[in-house]
Structure formats: structure tokens, C-alpha cells
Amino acid sequence: MNAQATDLYHDDHDHHGPPPGLWRWVVTTNHKDIGTLYLWFSLIMFFIGGAMALVIRTELFQPGLQVVDPHFFNQMTTLHALVMIFGVVMPAFVGLANWMLPMMVGAPDMALPRMNNWSFWILPFGFGLMLSTLFMEGGGPSAGWTLYPPLSLQTGDALPFLIFSIHLLGVSSIMGAINIIATIMNLRAPGMTFMKMPLFVWTWFITAYLLIAVMPVLAGAVTMMLTDKYFGTSFFNAAGGGDPVMFQHIFWFFGHPEVYILILPSFGLVSEIIPTFSRKKLFGYSSMVYATASIAFLSFIVWAHHMFTVGMPLAGELFFMFTTMLIAVPTGVKVFNWVSTMWKGAMTFETPMLFALGFVIMFTIGGFSGLMLAMTPIDFQYHDTYFVVAHFHYVLVPGAIFGIIAGVYYWLPKWTGNYYDETLGKVHFWLSTIFVNILFFPMHFVGLAGMPRRIPDYSVQFTDFNQIATIGAFGFGFAQILFLVLIVKCIRGGEKATDQVWEGAEGLEWTVASPPPYHTFSPQPIVK
Amino acid sequence: MAEATQDHYYVPTAAKWPIVGSVALTLAVTGFALYLNGSGIGMKITVLGLILFIVMLFGWFGTVIRESESGTYRSWEDVSFRMGMSWFIFSEVMFFAAFFGALFYAREYSVPWLLGEGSGASTHTYLWNDYTEIWPTNGPGDLGESDFHMHWWPLPFLNTVILLTSGITVTWAHHAIKAQHRTQIVIGLFLTVFLGFLFVFLQGVEYVEAYHEGMKLNSGIYGSTFFMLTGFHGMHVTLGAIMLTVMLFRAMAGHFTAERHFAFEAAAWYWHFVDVVWLGLFIFVYIL
């Protein structure tokens, strides 16, 4: 303790580089180091979660049961979702935020650097707990990532481990979000007013509030589940006066804002990238900010559209239908702004721009199918079918994930100091885009025809489309290996990047060297 | 103490405590999960994890306190701490909101529906036709042993008075810090801590009484919401009282100047937060 105290007393560390060795990564308080940790963690989890998806798609290549037993199939659907949501998309966003927010607002680092370290270092432990359940008696959790009781209460030894891992991930997310808010509010450079902030900063700012508001609600929901199972409470037990549907309400009060947590930072990324490669200012900056805030607000009053078929009173069905459809308005504002930004722009199509364009088109497809699902009577037909699977995979894969990949390509030269292999990047984009549509588009058709989700077997008439989807899944999955190769190549060398990196890029992050020094913006720049 | 400047924000170099915290939390929850699954050594691992967690808290906060006392932080860093604490408290509010939500849902929807209200539910007709209990209730299955009603008089009312009084004493201590009256700070904080632990003790007395009457955690939705809400609140009061105890010791050690005493304020904010939650509990759990 004392040795450490003396180490911490002197604060003249600005000229120090990172300490040598692996221990650096364990004790680091540097936002760039922590951002790197988050991003690598996310990429590793992407391949783990992707492998689970391939198990699912392999089983679904043919009707009948051939590769895995149904119980293991259910574990795969459950863990694939949990890994992708909490282990891939969220950590990737936090990693990008860690790397870029301080550099975009002219801050010396994140506001609470030690807590920043803890936010990351809880994650590997949380996922260690979650994935260890696969090797336990009764297997991993298999009731779906939404964990609806009473089904989820039948989970074996895995249940408390799963619940505590969710608690840990929640603690990590809340601390990360608090850090982001404190950084944005307190550490902006002089002159960097709120309405001058880059949109990635704005979308993360709003996302951070969503995280702080709903992660504790998820913690509460799973805590009630824990006490229902092990301590005899009756929250979700009708015999005791509770209601299993109550879990769904509490869960989706978390779950719907969570959906926007998974997309808003990607909105921000795309809003950075499209102006750069259109060589124009973002069209409708302030309307983008207000649209993001509106989406965030609406996300709190739409949750029961996930539950249209549980038997809610009619007034509830109507209220949640109308509020949900209202979200199309601010989302439409965003899409129109992106398109208007490109209008008459001097556009070029480097890899980040390609992924951003893919995002705009395919996210919009996912948005439209969401609009269909928002209509209560129609949802009665679509609920729990592959149409829902197609919908949320369109917003999450060519939506959220494409946004993240676009952001990584956009800033990779800044991080590493080297340009990535543009040809390989373009190949990665085209393979990803073609295969992601082969993978998810047929799911619309089988879903509309009535194929239920989360079931390892299906009627023979769905075979053709399922086989196409499985081919798409393997193509998309293996295309991501190119991404890994490209990143490693870029880190190891390549054409030296300029500080500006992209001709049309604007913002403070392009005023520092590529790669940036270990500590940037101390003292802070003055923004005019 | 350096004047606030915008040119140098304090960024600590190496942080060794977070990883200790992660290991501690993981041990604590792994042990507890093993215990729930019937393993004999589970609780021992949990206790080990909790001890390590306490060591981490001492180490981490100790470092921060030493830095604070040596003048490392200026008003710029101070603002970050303030934001950290306020948004942490907001997250706690949302945690309680989940349990209050469960209470309101049970009272407004699930219990009335089990009683046959509304047009869609046939549970009452087919499963529990003779269920008539409105609130408090241990459900149509008559779970647990009894549906003894917790009364707001006398203990909970006394506890309300105690907690509100402690809110006054902690404010008194705050004014004393601003005026740098050491004796008043210590007395004010001591009274606050005393009232805090007295509250927890009386809450324990009430629990014993409830269990004696057969009103337990497993007494249907009433027992569930009552014990989970008041239980989590009691844990937070205990935590707040521990924070204020630390502040008491720090005040006795001569910490806190008239201008700079954020740690105290953070603990006081937390204390007011548990106070407000209690008022919600007193109204919605005990009176209504």
C-alpha cells in the first residue's frame, strides 16, 4: 500500500510513456490503453459470439435434429445474444468512446481514470462467470437472453452465476457511463460548447444517461429472479400474488432503452464519417442532437411493444403502439439528414464510408421492419417468429456492428499511425454486405410464413431459405477474419498516416499526431 | 493548495486497486453462487471476497484521501467527483425504482387481476375462485404462514422521525464544517451515525417481530415487496452510516476545510438519498 502511495504522490507524469510489460495493461489509467483493451475484448467476444451463431445456423441448415441437442441449441441462442450485446457491441462503443471522446472534446483523459480501469477490468471477470456456466451441471442458461420466468427458473446451477455476471456487467456499464458524462461535462476544452461537440460525443452523452437509468433496473429484475428462485419471494409467482408478466415489464423497461444504447453511438459514428467523405458539413446538426434526445426520451415509454401478445389491457396495447411508431419521426430525421449531407457532396468511397453507407441503407431496412412490428395487430402475427429475428439483426449487425466497423476503419490510421490495406478493407466490406443480406434477408420470408424463433427444428417448407441463411452466416463469419488480419497488418506497419488522415475530416482528433502521444491535450486546446 | 487552472488535470499513473476489486467481487459472487447451489465452501469464498473487497476500499479510498490531503485535487477534479457521486446516486434511485415498480405493479395489476378484475383474465375463475384478499396479501396460494400487516405505528413512525432528525444533524455538521467548529462537526456527525445505526437496529427489531408473527420473506407478494424494499433500504442506510463513520474519523483527524470537504458532502448526499427513499417506503409500504 505504501509503495503504491509514494508512486502516486508525484503527479508529474506527463512526460512518462507507458510502463513496460503486460502489467501496464492491468494497472493502466490511460484512456487510450483502456480503449484498446475494450476494443480487443470486444473483438475476441465477437468471434466467440459468432461461433455460437454458427452453431445455431449449422443446426438450422436442415430440418430435424442433427448436430446439437435442443438443450445445447437453446444455450447457444441465449449466450449468443448475451455475448453480442454485453460483450461485443457495448464494450466496442465504450472502447471507441475511451479512445476518441477525450481527443474529440480536447480533454487530457477521462475524468475518472482509476474508475475507468475498473470499468474495463470487471468485464473479463463477468464474462468468465457467464461463459463458465457452459461447463456446469444443467449447462448454461437456455431460456433466451430475456430470461423470462418461469422458464428461466428451471436453469440449473448456472442461474446464480448468470445473474451475478449480469450484476458485474451492470456495474461496469454504469461506471463507464458515469465516466463519460463527467468527461463530457467537465473536461471539454475552453470554447468547446455543447452545440459544437461532434455528434459521436453527443450520441454517447445521451447513451450514457440511458445506461445509468436502466442498468440498475436490470439489476433489480435479475435480483428479484434470484430471490424468487432461492429465497422464496413471489415477484413472478402468481400463487403468491405476483406475476411472471411483471418480469417482462421490468425487463423491457431496461430492455428498450438498451436497444437504443446499442444503436445511438453508431448513429454518432455514421454522423462523423458521412460528412468527412462527402466533404460537407453534417446537414442539420442541431436537429440530429434533438432527434437523438427525442429517441432517448421515447425509449422509456415504449417498452411493452415487446409484449403485445402477453395479454395487456387494450389501452396499453394502443399506447405502446403509438409511442413506438412515434420513434420513426426522429429516426427519419436522422436518415434524411445523412442523405442530405451526401447530396451534392464531393463523395469518395473509402472503407469507412462504405460501411457507413451500408449502415444507412440496411439500418433503414431494419427500421422499417420495426415499424411493421410496432403495429399491435400485425405483431400478433409476427411475434416470436423469424421476422423479429430478421428485424433486430438488421438493426444490430448491418446497423450497430457496421457502425462500429466503420468507426474502427475511420480511426485506425489515427490509432496506429498507419493506413490500413484499403483493398482488403473494401473486400471485407463487400463480402460482409453481400453475406449479411444472404444471412438475414431470407429470415423475413420464413418469419412471415410462420417459422418460430429459438427452436432447433422447423417444418420442411422453410428448408431452402434456412439453407441460404446458413450459407450467408458462414460467409459473413469468415469474412470477419479478414477484418482481424487487416487490423493486425495495420498495427504492424503500412503506409504512414498523416495527422489529418482523411482529406475532409474535421475535429480536434485530427490535430494531434498519428499515432497520438500517450497523453494528449494537456494543456487543453482553445476551440474557436 | 494550487489555484484551479484549466491546464493540468490530475491523471493518476498506475491504479493497482481496481483489479483487486474485480478479483474480490468475482470471489464474493462466485462463492455465493456456489453456496446457492449447495456447495459447502461457497460461503467461505464469499467471505474471503468480501474481506478482499474491504481491503480494496481501504486501499483505494486511502490513496484518494492521501492525495486529497496533499492538495492534489483542485476544483477541476472536484467537479468530476461531484458528478461521479451524483450520477451514482441516480443509478441507486433507479435500482429502487425497479422494486417500487414491482410493488405498484402487484398492487395495481397482478393482485386485482387475480381477484378477477379486468376483462381478459380467467385465472380467478378457473384457478383461484375463492381468492378475495386485497392488500396485504400472500397471494391466492396462501404462501408462507401468515399475512400479518406491518403497521406504520409505532416503530416505523419512530424510525421516520429518527431518520429525518439525522438529516438535520448531518446538515448541522455541514454548517459546522463551513464554520470550522471542530466540536460541532464531531457531535453532529456522531449523532447522525448514532441515529443511523439506531434506525437499523429498530428495523431489526421490527423484522424479528414480523418473523415472530409469521410474516416472512416468503409470505407471498406482500412479504416479498416488504422485505426486499426495506431490506435493500436498510443495507443502504448501513452503508451510508459507515460512510459517515469514516467522515467522523476524518473530521476527528482534522480533515475537511471550510471550502474543501467533498467527501463529507458525498456521504451527506447519500444520506439524504436514503432518507428520501425511506419517505417513499413509509408512504407506499407502511401507510397506503
Interface residues (C-beta under 8 A of the other chain):
Chain A: M1 Q4 A5 D7 L8 Y9 D11 H13 D14 H16 P19 V26 V27 T28 T29 N30 A107 P108 D109 A111 L112 P113 R114 M115 N117 W118 W121 I122 F125 G128 L129 D157 P160 F161 F164 S165 H167 L168 V171 I174 A177 I178 N179 I181 A182 M185 N186 L187 P190 I212 A213 V214 M215 P216 V217 A219 G220 A221 T223 M224 L226 T227 D228 Y230 F231 G232 T233 S234 F235 N237 A238 A239 G240 G241 G242 D243 V245 M246 H249 I250 F253 G311 P313 H519 S522 P523 Q524
Chain B: Q6 D7 H8 Y9 Y10 V11 P12 T13 A14 A15 K16 W17 P18 I19 G21 S22 V23 L25 T26 V29 T30 F32 A33 L36 N37 G59 W60 G62 T63 R66 E67 S70 T72 W76 V79 S80 F81 M83 G84 W87 F88 F90 S91 E92 M94 F95 F96 A97 A98 F99 G101 A102 Y105 A106 Y109 S110 V111 W113 L114 G118 G120 A121 T123 T137 N138 G139 P140 G141 L143 G144 K216 L217 N218 G220 I221 Y222 G223 S224 T225 F227 M228
